[in-house]
Amino acid sequence: MNKLVSICLLLAGVTGSLFAQQSLSEEMLWSFGQVGAPAVSPDQQMLVYSVRTTDLNANKGSADLYLCKPATRENIRLTTTPESESAYSWRPDGLWIGYMSSVSGSSQLWEMKADGSNKRQVSQIEGGIEGYGYSPDGKRIFYLKRVKLDQSLQDKYPSLSKSSGKLIDGLLYRHWDSWHDGTYSHVFIQDYQDGKLTGQATDLLAGEKFHSPLQPFGGSSEITFSPDGKSVVYVSKKKAGTEAATSTNSELYHYDIASGKTTVLTSNPGYDNEPLFSPDGKKLAWLSMARDGYEADKNRIMVMDMATKAITEITAGFDNSASAMAWGADANRLFFSAYSEGTVQIYEYFSDLNAAAAAYAVSAKKIRKGTAQLVVTEGLYNYGGFSFVNDRPGGSLIMLRQSMSRPNEIVQLQLRNKVTSELTSVNEALCKTIRFGKVESRQIRASDGKMIQSWIIYPPDFDPAKKYPTLLYCQGGPQSMIGQSWSNRWNFQLMAAKGYVVVAPNRRGLPGFGQNWNEAISGDWGGQAMQDYLAAIDSVSQEPFVDKNKLGAVGASFGGYSVYWLAGNHQKRFKAFISHCGVFNLEAMYGQTEEVFFTDFEMKGTPWEASRPVSYDRDSPHKFVKNWDTPLLVIHNEKDFRVPLAQGMEAFTAAQIKGVPSKFLYFPDENHWVLKPQNSVLWNKVFFEWLDTYLK
C-alpha cells in the first residue's frame, strides 16, 4: 500500500478493534502524524506535503513526502527513506519536485519526478545548505549557506588549536540555543540547468558580517525572486554584536542580478520581513512592525508599487497582527492570516472593488474597496500554510487546519460558497479511537470590568455532578495567543484525559483582541495580566464541578514567570505549581538573556537607570518569595539562552531554602522547548506525577 491509508492504519496501530475508545496518553501523542504545509503545483492540479512520524523507541522522527490530487482526493507516498525530506517545492515547470535531504551526509537540494521516481542530488555544497528557492524562469536557484568570517583564537594561534577559549567583544555571542561560531548565514545565487548547478555561485552578502535570513528562526521565505527572475529581495538586520542585540530593525534589500547592485527598499525602524512579489511583479508585499525593539508590535502588511516605489499599508484599519500572506491570481487579491479571538483565521484584501464583486458574485456595494475585514475562514480552528488556487469561479484556498482536538490536516475551501473539503486524513483513524474532551469558549469578566476570552477544556466523559481538580494554564510570550493549536507538550486534551479541567484565559497582553489589549502587558508584567489570571480561576471555581481545594497553576516562559508570581501572591488559592523555563528574577534576567531589546521594551528600561523602571521591584517574582508555601516543580533546560538556566536554579534554591516541597527537572540537551521525543514523554510523566501528588 502506497496510498495515504497505509500511514493512517500504521499510526492507529489498527487491529480488529479499530474504533475501540481509549484515553489520550503522553506516548500516544507521538503516534500522530505531523502534516506539513501543502505546496501547490504550477498547474494547480497537485500538491506535495510532508508527514512526520516518530519512532519513540529510537527517540527520533523522520518526514516523508506525499502527493495529493485534489480532484480525486488521491494521496500517494513519494519517499520512504530513513532520513527526513523537507523544504519541498515545485520546479517552475511542474515536472520535478525539489526538496532537501541529508541522505548523502549533509543537507543538500534533491529533486524527483512528481510520481517519486528519478531521485537525484542537485547540489553538492561543502558543509551543506539551509534552504533554497527556484527562480520563476527556472534558470537559477538561491541557496542559504553558512560562511565563516570571524577569526577565532585558535585561528590566530594555530599552535593552541586544542584550546577552547572564546574572546568576545560584543553581545549576541550566543543566541537561542547556540554560541556564535564565527559564521553567518548568507544568500547565494547560482545558475541551474536540468538538475545541475552550473557556473560560479554569487554571495549576495559577500564579506558582510550579517545574517540573511534572520536568526534564529528565519528561512527561505525571507528571500524571493522577482517574477521575471532578474532580481532577488532578501531580509537582513545589518547590525552586529551589541547593536544587533538591542534592535529589531531589519530591512528588505533588492539585489539586481545583472549589475550586482544592492539597494535598500525600506527605512522602517522595526522588523520588515517575509517579502512576497505579486504574480505580475508589479507589487511587493511584506510584514512590517513600526517600532524598533518591540518584537510583538502590530504586524502590518505593506505593499510597494515597484514602478513608483510608493508604499501603502493595507491593514491600516485592521486592529490585529497579520502573519502569513499569499497572493491571488493577480495583484488585486491578497490573502493573509491573523490572530482572531483565540483562533487563527484567513482574511482577504482587495485592491479593486470590481474584482471583489466578481470573485464572490455579489453586488459591488456589499464589499468595501480595500477592506481588510473580509474574513475568509471561520470556526474554532487555526488555519495556516495556505495557497490560492484559481480552479473555479472565485478560486479556492488549500491550507492546513488544526484545533485543540485535532492535529493538522489539509483542507480545501471554495471561496465563493464556503464549502470545505478534507484532502488528507492522516490522523483520522487514530482520532476515532480516542475520547476527547469538550472545548468551550467562555467570556470571563476581569477585575477592571473588561471581558477575557477563555478556553475551558473538560475531561472526556465529563460528569457535571462530579468535582474535578482544575488547572489554570498560564500562556507564554508574553504576547502569544492561546489559539486552537495541537502540541506534543502543553496539550490541553492530554491534561483533560488525565482528569483535569483546564482553564486557559487569553489574558491581557495576548494578540487577537486588538493592539491595545496586546500591549497592556508591557511594563506591567505583575499587574492586570496577573489579575486576569486570578479572575479567570475564581470565576470558573464557582462551578459546582470544580474542586476548589485542588487547584493548580502551570505555565512556560512568561507563563513560568506567571507561576512564580502567583506563588507569592495567590492567597492560598492553589495547591500545586509547575513552572517551565520561567523568568524568576527580572533584574538578573536583563544581564542573562541574549535579545536585550526584549527586556528593554518589556521592563521599560535598564535596571541601573537613575529613574529605575518600577517593574524590576514591583513585578519580579523573587521579591515575593517570603510568601511561598505551595509545592513547586521547576523545569529548566541547559541550552535555553532566551530564559537562561540560572533563572530556574534561583527559583529552586529559593523554594528549597524556604522549605517549600519542590523538585527540579533538568534537561541538559534541550533549549527553551523540549523537542526530543523521549524527553517530551518524560517531561509529561513528571508533570502529571507532580500534579497528581498534590491535586488527587
C-alpha positions as CSV (number, residue, x, y, z in Angstrom):
1,M,0.0,0.0,0.0
2,N,1.5,3.3,-1.0
3,K,-1.6,5.3,-0.6
4,L,-2.1,7.6,2.4
5,V,-4.4,5.0,4.0
6,S,-1.3,2.9,4.8
7,I,0.1,5.6,7.1
8,C,-3.3,6.1,8.7
9,L,-3.5,2.4,9.6
10,L,0.0,2.4,10.8
11,L,-0.5,5.4,13.0
12,A,-3.6,3.9,14.5
13,G,-1.9,0.6,15.3
14,V,-5.0,-0.9,13.8
15,T,-6.1,-4.4,14.7
16,G,-9.6,-5.9,14.7
17,S,-10.7,-3.2,17.2
18,L,-10.0,-0.2,15.1
19,F,-12.6,2.1,16.7
20,A,-12.1,1.0,20.4
21,Q,-12.2,4.1,22.5
22,Q,-9.2,4.9,24.7
23,S,-7.8,7.8,26.7
24,L,-5.1,10.0,25.3
25,S,-1.6,9.4,26.7
26,E,1.7,11.1,26.6
27,E,3.2,8.2,24.5
28,M,0.2,8.3,22.1
29,L,0.9,12.0,21.3
30,W,3.9,10.8,19.3
31,S,1.7,8.4,17.3
32,F,0.1,11.2,15.4
33,G,1.5,12.1,12.0
34,Q,2.6,15.8,11.8
35,V,1.3,17.1,8.5
36,G,3.4,19.8,6.8
37,A,2.1,22.7,4.7
38,P,0.9,21.9,1.1
39,A,2.9,23.2,-1.9
40,V,0.7,23.5,-4.9
41,S,2.0,22.5,-8.4
42,P,2.3,25.3,-11.1
43,D,-0.7,23.8,-13.0
44,Q,-2.6,23.7,-9.7
45,Q,-3.6,20.1,-10.2
46,M,-1.5,18.5,-7.5
47,L,0.1,19.4,-4.2
48,V,3.0,17.9,-2.2
49,Y,3.2,17.8,1.6
50,S,5.1,16.1,4.3
51,V,4.1,13.7,7.1
52,R,6.5,13.4,10.0
53,T,6.3,10.2,12.1
54,T,8.2,9.3,15.2
55,D,9.9,6.1,16.4
56,L,9.6,6.6,20.2
57,N,11.9,3.7,21.0
58,A,14.6,5.1,18.7
59,N,14.0,8.6,20.0
60,K,13.8,10.1,16.5
61,G,11.4,11.0,13.8
62,S,11.5,11.4,10.1
63,A,9.4,13.2,7.5
64,D,8.3,11.6,4.2
65,L,6.7,13.4,1.2
66,Y,3.3,12.7,-0.2
67,L,1.4,13.8,-3.3
68,C,-2.2,14.7,-3.3
69,K,-4.5,15.1,-6.3
70,P,-7.4,17.3,-5.0
71,A,-9.7,16.5,-7.9
72,T,-9.8,12.8,-6.9
73,R,-8.6,13.1,-3.2
74,E,-5.9,10.5,-4.1
75,N,-2.8,10.6,-1.8
76,I,0.4,8.8,-2.8
77,R,3.5,8.3,-0.7
78,L,6.6,9.5,-2.6
79,T,9.5,8.8,-0.2
80,T,10.4,6.1,2.3
81,T,13.9,6.9,3.4
82,P,15.1,6.8,7.0
83,E,16.2,10.4,6.5
84,S,13.8,13.4,6.5
85,E,12.8,15.2,3.3
86,S,12.0,18.8,3.9
87,A,11.7,22.3,2.3
88,Y,9.8,20.8,-0.7
89,S,8.7,22.9,-3.6
90,W,7.8,22.5,-7.3
91,R,10.3,23.4,-10.0
92,P,8.6,26.2,-12.0
93,D,7.8,23.9,-15.0
94,G,6.0,21.5,-12.7
95,L,7.9,18.4,-13.9
96,W,10.1,18.0,-10.8
97,I,9.8,18.4,-7.0
98,G,12.7,19.9,-5.2
99,Y,13.4,19.0,-1.6
100,M,16.2,19.0,1.0
101,S,17.7,15.8,2.3
102,S,20.8,14.8,4.2
103,V,20.9,11.2,2.9
104,S,24.3,12.0,1.2
105,G,25.8,13.1,4.5
106,S,25.0,16.8,4.5
107,S,21.8,18.8,3.8
108,Q,21.6,19.2,0.0
109,L,19.0,20.0,-2.7
110,W,17.5,17.0,-4.3
111,E,14.8,16.5,-7.0
112,M,12.4,13.8,-8.0
113,K,9.6,13.4,-10.6
114,A,6.1,14.1,-9.4
115,D,5.5,10.3,-9.1
116,G,8.5,10.0,-6.8
117,S,10.8,8.4,-9.4
118,N,14.2,9.5,-10.7
119,K,15.5,11.0,-7.4
120,R,18.7,12.9,-8.0
121,Q,21.0,15.1,-6.0
122,V,21.3,18.7,-7.4
123,S,23.7,20.5,-5.0
124,Q,27.0,19.4,-3.6
125,I,27.8,22.4,-1.5
126,E,30.5,21.9,1.1
127,G,29.0,21.9,4.6
128,G,25.5,21.7,3.2
129,I,22.8,24.2,2.7
130,E,20.0,25.6,5.0
131,G,17.4,26.4,2.3
132,Y,16.8,27.1,-1.3
133,G,14.4,28.5,-3.9
134,Y,13.9,28.3,-7.7
135,S,13.8,31.4,-9.9
136,P,10.4,31.7,-11.7
137,D,12.1,31.1,-15.1
138,G,13.9,28.0,-13.8
139,K,17.3,29.3,-14.7
140,R,18.7,29.9,-11.2
141,I,18.4,29.0,-7.6
142,F,19.3,30.7,-4.4
143,Y,20.6,28.7,-1.5
144,L,21.4,29.5,2.1
145,K,24.8,28.6,3.4
146,R,26.9,29.4,6.5
147,V,30.1,31.5,5.8
148,K,32.9,31.8,8.3
149,L,34.0,35.4,8.5
150,D,35.3,35.8,12.1
151,Q,38.8,34.7,13.2
152,S,38.8,32.5,16.3
153,L,41.6,32.5,18.9
154,Q,42.6,29.1,17.6
155,D,42.8,30.5,14.1
156,K,45.0,33.3,15.4
157,Y,47.2,31.0,17.4
158,P,47.4,27.7,15.4
159,S,49.8,26.1,17.9
160,L,47.0,26.3,20.5
161,S,44.4,24.6,18.3
162,K,43.3,22.3,21.2
163,S,42.4,25.3,23.4
164,S,38.7,26.1,24.0
165,G,38.7,29.8,24.8
166,K,36.5,32.4,23.1
167,L,37.3,36.1,23.1
168,I,34.0,38.1,23.0
169,D,33.8,41.8,22.1
170,G,30.0,42.3,21.8
171,L,26.6,40.9,22.8
172,L,24.6,38.3,21.0
173,Y,27.6,36.0,21.4
174,R,25.0,33.3,22.0
175,H,21.5,33.1,20.5
176,W,18.5,30.9,21.4
177,D,20.5,27.7,22.0
178,S,23.9,28.0,20.3
179,W,27.0,30.1,20.7
180,H,28.2,32.3,17.9
181,D,30.9,30.3,16.0
182,G,32.1,32.9,13.7
183,T,29.8,32.0,10.8
184,Y,27.0,33.9,9.2
185,S,24.0,32.7,7.1
186,H,24.3,34.2,3.6
187,V,22.3,34.0,0.4
188,F,23.9,32.6,-2.7
189,I,22.7,32.6,-6.3
190,Q,23.8,30.1,-8.9
191,D,22.8,29.1,-12.4
192,Y,20.7,26.0,-12.7
193,Q,20.1,23.7,-15.7
194,D,18.2,20.4,-15.8
195,G,19.0,19.2,-12.3
196,K,22.6,20.7,-12.1
197,L,24.2,23.8,-10.7
198,T,26.5,25.5,-13.2
199,G,29.0,28.3,-13.2
200,Q,30.1,30.1,-10.0
201,A,27.9,30.9,-7.1
202,T,27.5,34.6,-6.1
203,D,27.3,35.6,-2.4
204,L,24.8,38.4,-2.1
205,L,26.3,39.5,1.2
206,A,29.9,38.8,0.3
207,G,32.2,39.9,3.2
208,E,29.3,41.2,5.3
209,K,29.2,40.0,8.9
210,F,25.4,39.9,8.9
211,H,22.8,37.2,8.6
212,S,20.2,36.6,5.9
213,P,17.7,35.2,6.7
214,L,17.2,36.5,10.3
215,Q,18.4,34.3,13.1
216,P,17.5,32.0,14.8
217,F,14.2,31.0,13.1
218,G,14.3,32.7,9.6
219,G,14.2,30.6,6.5
220,S,13.7,30.6,2.8
221,S,10.5,32.6,3.0
222,E,12.6,35.7,3.7
223,I,14.2,35.5,0.2
224,T,12.2,35.8,-3.0
225,F,13.0,36.1,-6.7
226,S,11.1,38.7,-8.8
227,P,8.7,37.0,-11.2
228,D,11.0,37.9,-14.2
229,G,13.9,36.2,-12.4
230,K,16.1,39.3,-12.8
231,S,16.4,40.2,-9.1
232,V,16.2,39.0,-5.6
233,V,14.7,40.6,-2.4
234,Y,16.1,39.4,0.9
235,V,15.8,40.3,4.5
236,S,18.7,41.2,6.8
237,K,19.3,43.0,10.1
238,K,22.6,44.6,9.1
239,K,23.7,45.2,12.7
240,A,26.2,43.2,14.6
241,G,27.1,42.5,18.2
242,T,25.6,44.7,20.9
243,E,23.8,46.8,18.3
244,A,22.1,43.6,17.0
245,A,21.1,42.5,20.5
246,T,19.4,45.8,21.2
247,S,17.5,46.3,18.0
248,T,14.8,44.7,15.8
249,N,15.5,46.9,12.8
250,S,15.6,44.6,9.8
251,E,15.2,45.8,6.2
252,L,14.4,44.5,2.7
253,Y,17.3,44.6,0.2
254,H,16.9,44.4,-3.5
255,Y,19.7,42.7,-5.5
256,D,19.9,43.2,-9.2
257,I,21.4,40.1,-10.7
258,A,22.8,41.6,-13.9
259,S,24.6,44.6,-12.2
260,G,25.2,43.0,-8.9
261,K,23.9,46.2,-7.3
262,T,22.1,46.1,-3.9
263,T,19.6,48.8,-2.8
264,V,17.6,49.0,0.4
265,L,13.9,49.1,-0.2
266,T,12.7,50.0,3.3
267,S,13.6,52.5,6.0
268,N,11.3,51.4,8.8
269,P,12.7,51.3,12.4
270,G,11.2,47.9,13.3
271,Y,11.1,44.4,11.7
272,D,10.5,44.2,7.9
273,N,10.1,40.6,6.8
274,E,8.6,38.0,4.5
275,P,8.7,39.8,1.2
276,L,6.3,38.4,-1.5
277,F,6.0,39.6,-5.1
278,S,2.6,39.7,-6.8
279,P,2.3,37.2,-9.7
280,D,2.8,40.0,-12.2
281,G,5.8,41.5,-10.3
282,K,4.2,44.9,-10.1
283,K,3.8,44.9,-6.3
284,L,5.8,43.7,-3.4
285,A,4.1,42.9,-0.1
286,W,5.8,42.3,3.3
287,L,5.2,42.3,7.0
288,S,6.3,45.3,9.0
289,M,6.5,46.4,12.6
290,A,6.7,50.1,13.2
291,R,8.8,50.3,16.4
292,D,12.4,49.3,17.0
293,G,13.0,47.0,19.9
294,Y,9.4,45.8,20.1
295,E,9.2,42.2,18.8
296,A,5.4,41.9,19.4
297,D,4.4,45.2,17.7
298,K,1.4,45.0,15.3
299,N,2.5,43.2,12.2
300,R,1.2,45.4,9.4
301,I,1.1,44.5,5.7
302,M,2.9,47.0,3.5
303,V,2.6,46.9,-0.3
304,M,5.1,48.7,-2.6
305,D,4.4,49.7,-6.2
306,M,7.6,48.5,-7.8
307,A,7.4,51.2,-10.6
308,T,6.9,54.2,-8.3
309,K,8.3,52.7,-5.0
310,A,5.2,54.2,-3.3
311,I,4.3,52.2,-0.1
312,T,0.8,51.6,1.2
313,E,-0.3,50.0,4.4
314,I,-3.2,47.8,3.5
315,T,-4.0,46.8,7.1
316,A,-4.3,50.4,8.5
317,G,-7.9,49.7,9.6
318,F,-7.2,46.2,10.9
319,D,-6.6,46.0,14.7
320,N,-4.9,42.6,14.8
321,S,-1.4,41.5,13.7
322,A,-1.1,39.8,10.3
323,S,1.2,36.9,9.7
324,A,1.5,34.7,6.6
325,M,0.4,36.0,3.1
326,A,-0.5,34.6,-0.3
327,W,-1.4,36.5,-3.5
328,G,-4.4,35.5,-5.5
329,A,-4.2,35.0,-9.3
330,D,-3.1,38.7,-9.7
331,A,-2.2,41.8,-7.7
332,N,-5.9,42.6,-6.9
333,R,-6.2,39.9,-4.2
334,L,-4.0,39.3,-1.2
335,F,-4.8,36.7,1.5
336,F,-3.3,36.8,5.0
337,S,-3.7,35.1,8.3
338,A,-4.2,36.8,11.6
339,Y,-4.9,36.0,15.3
340,S,-8.6,36.5,16.0
341,E,-10.4,35.9,19.3
342,G,-8.5,32.8,20.2
343,T,-8.3,31.4,16.7
344,V,-6.2,32.0,13.6
345,Q,-8.3,33.0,10.6
346,I,-7.6,33.9,7.0
347,Y,-8.6,37.3,5.6
348,E,-8.7,38.7,2.1
349,Y,-7.7,42.2,0.9
350,F,-9.0,43.5,-2.4
351,S,-7.3,46.5,-4.2
352,D,-10.1,46.5,-6.8
353,L,-13.8,46.7,-5.9
354,N,-14.9,45.1,-9.1
355,A,-12.5,42.2,-8.6
356,A,-14.0,41.6,-5.2
357,A,-17.6,41.6,-6.6
358,A,-16.7,39.3,-9.4
359,A,-14.9,36.8,-7.1
360,Y,-17.8,36.5,-4.7
361,A,-20.6,37.1,-7.2
362,V,-22.2,39.8,-5.2
363,S,-23.0,43.5,-5.8
364,A,-20.0,45.8,-5.5
365,K,-22.0,47.8,-2.9
366,K,-21.7,44.9,-0.5
367,I,-17.9,44.9,-0.4
368,R,-15.9,48.0,0.7
369,K,-12.9,48.8,-1.5
370,G,-9.6,48.0,0.2
371,T,-11.2,46.2,3.1
372,A,-9.1,44.0,5.4
373,Q,-12.3,42.9,7.2
374,L,-13.3,40.3,4.7
375,V,-12.7,37.1,6.7
376,V,-12.4,34.0,4.5
377,T,-12.4,31.2,7.1
378,E,-14.5,30.6,10.2
379,G,-14.8,28.2,13.1
380,L,-12.8,27.2,16.1
381,Y,-9.6,26.4,14.2
382,N,-6.1,27.7,13.5
383,Y,-5.5,28.0,9.7
384,G,-2.1,28.3,8.1
385,G,0.2,27.1,5.3
386,F,-2.3,28.3,2.6
387,S,-2.1,28.8,-1.1
388,F,-4.6,30.3,-3.6
389,V,-5.8,28.0,-6.4
390,N,-7.6,29.6,-9.4
391,D,-9.5,26.4,-10.1
392,R,-13.2,27.6,-10.1
393,P,-15.2,30.8,-10.1
394,G,-13.8,32.9,-7.2
395,G,-11.0,30.3,-6.6
396,S,-10.2,28.3,-3.5
397,L,-7.6,28.1,-0.7
398,I,-5.7,24.9,0.1
399,M,-4.4,25.1,3.7
400,L,-3.6,23.4,7.0
401,R,-6.3,23.3,9.7
402,Q,-5.9,22.3,13.3
403,S,-7.7,22.6,16.6
404,M,-7.1,21.7,20.3
405,S,-8.7,18.3,19.5
406,R,-7.1,17.5,16.1
407,P,-3.6,17.9,14.7
408,N,-3.0,19.5,11.3
409,E,-4.8,18.1,8.2
410,I,-5.0,19.7,4.7
411,V,-8.3,21.1,3.6
412,Q,-9.6,23.0,0.5
413,L,-12.1,25.9,0.9
414,Q,-14.1,27.1,-2.1
415,L,-14.2,30.8,-1.5
416,R,-17.5,31.7,-3.2
417,N,-19.7,29.1,-1.5
418,K,-17.6,28.5,1.6
419,V,-17.6,24.7,1.1
420,T,-14.7,23.0,2.8
421,S,-13.3,19.6,1.7
422,E,-10.8,17.5,3.6
423,L,-7.9,16.5,1.3
424,T,-5.9,14.4,3.9
425,S,-7.0,12.2,6.8
426,V,-3.6,11.2,8.2
427,N,-4.8,11.1,11.8
428,E,-8.5,10.3,11.3
429,A,-8.3,6.6,12.2
430,L,-6.3,7.2,15.4
431,C,-8.6,10.1,16.4
432,K,-11.6,7.9,16.2
433,T,-10.1,5.6,18.8
434,I,-9.7,8.4,21.4
435,R,-12.1,10.0,23.7
436,F,-11.6,13.8,23.5
437,G,-12.9,16.3,26.0
438,K,-15.2,19.2,25.1
439,V,-13.6,22.6,24.3
440,E,-15.7,25.6,25.3
441,S,-15.1,29.3,24.8
442,R,-16.2,31.4,27.7
443,Q,-16.2,35.2,28.4
444,I,-15.0,36.0,31.9
445,R,-15.2,39.4,33.5
446,A,-11.8,40.9,34.6
447,S,-11.3,43.0,37.7
448,D,-11.5,46.2,35.6
449,G,-14.7,45.1,34.0
450,K,-13.3,44.0,30.6
451,M,-14.0,40.6,29.2
452,I,-11.4,37.8,28.9
453,Q,-12.0,35.2,26.3
454,S,-11.0,31.9,27.9
455,W,-10.9,28.3,26.9
456,I,-12.4,25.7,29.2
457,I,-11.4,22.1,28.3
458,Y,-13.3,19.3,30.0
459,P,-12.2,15.7,30.7
460,P,-13.6,13.1,28.4
461,D,-16.9,11.6,29.8
462,F,-17.3,14.7,31.9
463,D,-19.9,14.4,34.6
464,P,-21.1,17.8,36.0
465,A,-22.2,16.0,39.2
466,K,-18.6,15.2,40.0
467,K,-15.8,17.5,41.3
468,Y,-12.6,17.8,39.3
469,P,-9.1,19.1,40.1
470,T,-8.6,22.1,37.9
471,L,-5.6,23.7,36.2
472,L,-5.0,27.4,35.4
473,Y,-2.9,27.4,32.3
474,C,-0.6,30.5,32.0
475,Q,0.5,31.4,28.5
476,G,4.0,32.4,27.4
477,G,5.2,35.0,25.1
478,P,4.2,37.2,26.8
479,Q,2.4,38.1,23.6
480,S,1.4,34.7,22.2
481,M,-2.3,34.0,21.8
482,I,-3.9,30.8,23.1
483,G,-5.4,29.5,19.9
484,Q,-6.7,26.3,18.5
485,S,-3.3,24.6,18.4
486,W,-2.2,21.0,18.9
487,S,1.1,20.2,20.7
488,N,3.1,17.3,22.0
489,R,3.6,19.2,25.2
490,W,1.1,21.6,26.9
491,N,-1.6,19.5,25.2
492,F,-4.9,20.5,26.7
493,Q,-6.6,17.3,25.6
494,L,-3.9,15.3,27.4
495,M,-4.4,17.3,30.6
496,A,-8.2,16.7,30.3
497,A,-7.6,13.0,29.6
498,K,-5.7,12.9,32.9
499,G,-8.9,14.0,34.7
500,Y,-8.3,17.8,34.9
501,V,-10.5,20.7,34.0
502,V,-8.3,23.2,32.2
503,V,-8.8,27.0,32.3
504,A,-6.8,28.8,29.6
505,P,-7.5,32.5,29.6
506,N,-6.3,34.9,26.8
507,R,-5.3,37.4,29.5
508,R,-4.1,40.9,29.0
509,G,-1.1,41.0,26.7
510,L,-2.1,38.4,24.1
511,P,-2.8,39.2,20.4
512,G,-6.0,38.6,18.6
513,F,-8.1,41.0,20.7
514,G,-6.8,44.4,19.4
515,Q,-3.5,46.1,19.7
516,N,-4.4,47.9,23.0
517,W,-5.1,44.5,24.7
518,N,-1.9,43.1,23.3
519,E,0.3,46.0,24.5
520,A,-1.3,46.1,28.0
521,I,1.3,43.7,29.3
522,S,4.5,45.7,28.6
523,G,5.8,47.5,31.6
524,D,3.1,45.8,33.7
525,W,4.0,42.1,34.0
526,G,2.8,41.8,37.5
527,G,-0.3,44.0,37.1
528,Q,-3.5,43.5,35.2
529,A,-2.4,40.3,33.5
530,M,-2.0,38.6,36.8
531,Q,-5.4,39.9,38.0
532,D,-6.8,38.4,34.8
533,Y,-5.5,35.0,35.8
534,L,-7.0,35.3,39.3
535,A,-10.3,36.5,37.9
536,A,-10.4,33.5,35.5
537,I,-9.7,30.8,38.1
538,D,-12.0,32.5,40.6
539,S,-14.8,32.6,38.1
540,V,-14.5,29.0,37.0
541,S,-14.1,27.9,40.6
542,Q,-17.7,28.9,41.2
543,E,-18.8,26.0,39.1
544,P,-20.0,23.0,41.2
545,F,-17.8,20.6,39.2
546,V,-14.6,22.4,40.2
547,D,-12.9,21.2,43.4
548,K,-11.7,24.5,45.0
549,N,-9.3,22.6,47.2
550,K,-7.5,21.1,44.2
551,L,-6.4,23.9,42.0
552,G,-3.0,24.1,40.2
553,A,-1.3,26.7,38.1
554,V,1.1,25.7,35.3
555,G,3.0,27.6,32.5
556,A,6.2,28.1,30.5
557,S,8.3,31.2,29.7
558,F,6.2,34.2,30.6
559,G,3.7,31.5,31.8
560,G,6.5,30.2,34.0
561,Y,7.1,33.8,35.3
562,S,3.3,33.9,36.0
563,V,3.5,30.8,38.1
564,Y,6.4,32.2,40.1
565,W,4.5,35.4,40.6
566,L,1.3,33.6,41.6
567,A,3.3,31.5,44.1
568,G,3.9,34.7,46.1
569,N,0.6,36.3,45.6
570,H,-2.2,33.7,45.2
571,Q,-3.5,33.9,48.8
572,K,-3.9,30.2,49.3
573,R,-5.9,29.5,46.0
574,F,-3.5,26.9,44.6
575,K,-2.2,23.6,45.9
576,A,0.5,23.0,43.3
577,F,2.6,24.9,40.8
578,I,4.7,24.0,37.8
579,S,7.0,26.5,36.0
580,H,8.8,25.6,32.8
581,C,11.7,27.9,31.8
582,G,10.2,30.8,33.6
583,V,11.6,34.2,34.4
584,F,12.2,34.5,38.2
585,N,14.4,37.5,38.8
586,L,13.8,40.4,36.4
587,E,17.0,42.2,37.2
588,A,19.2,39.2,36.7
589,M,17.2,38.3,33.5
590,Y,18.3,41.6,32.0
591,G,22.0,40.6,32.2
592,Q,21.5,36.9,31.3
593,T,19.2,36.9,28.2
594,E,20.5,37.4,24.6
595,E,18.0,39.6,22.8
596,V,18.3,42.6,25.1
597,F,15.8,44.6,23.1
598,F,13.1,42.3,24.6
599,T,13.8,43.2,28.3
600,D,14.5,46.9,27.4
601,F,11.0,47.2,25.9
602,E,9.1,45.0,28.3
603,M,10.6,46.4,31.5
604,K,10.8,50.0,30.0
605,G,14.5,50.4,30.5
606,T,17.6,49.0,32.3
607,P,17.7,48.2,36.0
608,W,20.6,50.6,36.7
609,E,18.9,53.8,35.3
610,A,18.6,56.7,37.6
611,S,14.9,56.6,37.0
612,R,14.8,52.8,37.6
613,P,11.7,51.3,36.0
614,V,9.3,50.1,38.6
615,S,8.9,46.7,37.0
616,Y,12.2,45.4,38.5
617,D,10.9,45.8,42.0
618,R,7.2,45.7,41.7
619,D,6.8,42.8,39.3
620,S,9.8,40.5,39.9
621,P,8.7,37.1,41.4
622,H,11.8,36.9,43.6
623,K,10.6,39.8,45.6
624,F,7.6,37.7,46.9
625,V,9.5,34.5,47.9
626,K,8.8,35.3,51.5
627,N,5.1,34.3,50.8
628,W,6.0,31.0,49.1
629,D,4.3,28.0,50.8
630,T,2.9,25.8,48.0
631,P,4.6,22.8,46.3
632,L,6.6,23.9,43.2
633,L,8.0,21.9,40.3
634,V,10.7,23.8,38.5
635,I,11.6,22.7,34.9
636,H,14.6,24.3,33.1
637,N,16.9,23.4,30.3
638,E,20.7,23.9,29.8
639,K,20.5,25.2,26.3
640,D,17.8,27.8,26.9
641,F,19.6,31.1,26.3
642,R,16.4,33.1,26.0
643,V,15.4,32.5,29.6
644,P,18.7,31.1,30.9
645,L,19.1,28.2,33.3
646,A,20.1,30.4,36.2
647,Q,16.5,31.7,36.4
648,G,15.2,28.2,37.2
649,M,18.1,27.4,39.5
650,E,17.4,30.6,41.6
651,A,13.8,29.7,41.9
652,F,14.5,26.1,43.0
653,T,17.1,27.4,45.5
654,A,14.6,29.8,47.0
655,A,12.0,27.0,47.3
656,Q,14.4,24.7,49.0
657,I,15.7,27.3,51.4
658,K,12.2,28.2,52.3
659,G,11.3,24.6,52.9
660,V,8.7,24.5,50.2
661,P,8.2,21.0,48.8
662,S,9.9,21.3,45.4
663,K,11.7,19.4,42.7
664,F,13.9,20.5,39.7
665,L,13.5,18.7,36.4
666,Y,16.6,19.5,34.3
667,F,17.3,18.6,30.6
668,P,21.0,19.2,29.6
669,D,20.2,18.8,25.8
670,E,17.1,20.9,25.4
671,N,16.6,24.6,24.8
672,H,13.5,26.8,25.6
673,W,11.4,23.9,24.4
674,V,11.6,20.1,24.9
675,L,11.9,18.7,21.4
676,K,13.3,15.2,21.7
677,P,10.6,12.5,21.7
678,Q,11.6,10.6,24.9
679,N,12.4,13.8,26.7
680,S,8.9,15.1,25.9
681,V,7.3,11.9,27.2
682,L,9.4,12.1,30.3
683,W,8.5,15.8,30.7
684,N,4.8,14.8,30.7
685,K,5.2,12.0,33.1
686,V,7.0,14.1,35.7
687,F,4.5,16.9,35.0
688,F,1.4,14.7,35.8
689,E,3.1,12.8,38.6
690,W,3.7,16.1,40.4
691,L,0.1,17.3,39.8
692,D,-1.4,14.0,40.8
693,T,0.6,14.0,44.1
694,Y,-0.9,17.3,45.3
695,L,-4.2,17.6,43.4
696,K,-5.6,14.0,43.5
